Amino acid sequence: MRILVTGGAGYIGSVVTEQLIESGHEVVIFDNLSLGHMEAVHPRSTFVRGDLADRAAVFEVFDTYPIDAVMHFASNTLVADSVEFPFKYVGDNVVNGLNLLRAAVEHGVRRFVLSSTANLFDKPERMPIDEQERIIPGSPYGESKHMLERILYWLDRTVGMRYAALRYFNAAGASVLRGEQHEPETHLIPLVLQVALGQREKITIFGSDYPTPDGTCVRDYIHVMDLAQAHILALQALTDGSRVYNLGNGRGFSVLEVVEMARQITGHPIPIVMGPRRPGDPAVLIASSDRIRAELGWNPRFPDLRDIIQTAWDWHVAHPNGYGK
Ligand code: UDP
């Protein structure tokens, strides 16, 4: 298939592209490089630099390349940023997604995979969180993904768009060539590894008074390679109908456990300081991925936190100052 990957120069989109190409698909990447990196673009993909806000440019991609399916990663993705700048999220994320969907529908494309998020579940009643959980977005970011999921639901019912919405918990780890680099960096694992590289003095722990065993937040870290595999399985399954899946390992690790594992792997003491809670952070987020395991046979290859942090560390050591530096 020829697959249009928006955000294919970004962290998850670039690793998914790698696996799509390895599985024999052709990939057209559409990315404005505002958050992505040219060095992350797969050399065997077709790269189009463009912005999803530019509707004519989006239509032109579909006019130029016969696209069979879309995977949509290009997005603003930070919870705290979305609280400060809501229009970037319930505005741009949604409008850009609509431009993409309209172009896809008008060009007869009926297969779509959406990057969605655990931020749909702000007040979960059960842990781990399965797909039956009530959706209560935790921020304008979560709401923007929820809106796109709802638009897809209606496109399925009205024009036969078959979609998969994949709600990621905490994506982490790296492939050999592609890893996690944001500017500014806000994510726990890359920040901890920057301390180990001597680029930061210490890591601030956002809250130590949560109702968890050690008082720090618990998250479900999922290896980006396993996440990528789930996209490929979901794409293949679209012919049997639309679907939503929660994607995680089903195991939670506290912030302190992540830091301790990074100390073991890097051999660096990684000093910590305790700080206040970060607004919007729930105490515990753990996914139940039983549905995708049962329906698609998804089976994570790297469920251990050690493998996740080791691969991230290997990538950071190979790219100490990030891509291209
Ligand atoms: N975190 C932290 N210090 C940091 C960055 C993150 O204590 O400098 C915590 C954060 O509060 C959360 C966990 O690490 O509980 C994972 O945060 P991250 O931003 O990586 O992902 P999120 O869970 O927000 O998607």
Residues whose N, C-alpha, C, O or C-beta is under 5 A from the ligand:
A	BS01	UDP	T186 H187 L188 I189 L191 T204 I205 F206 C217 V255 R278 D281
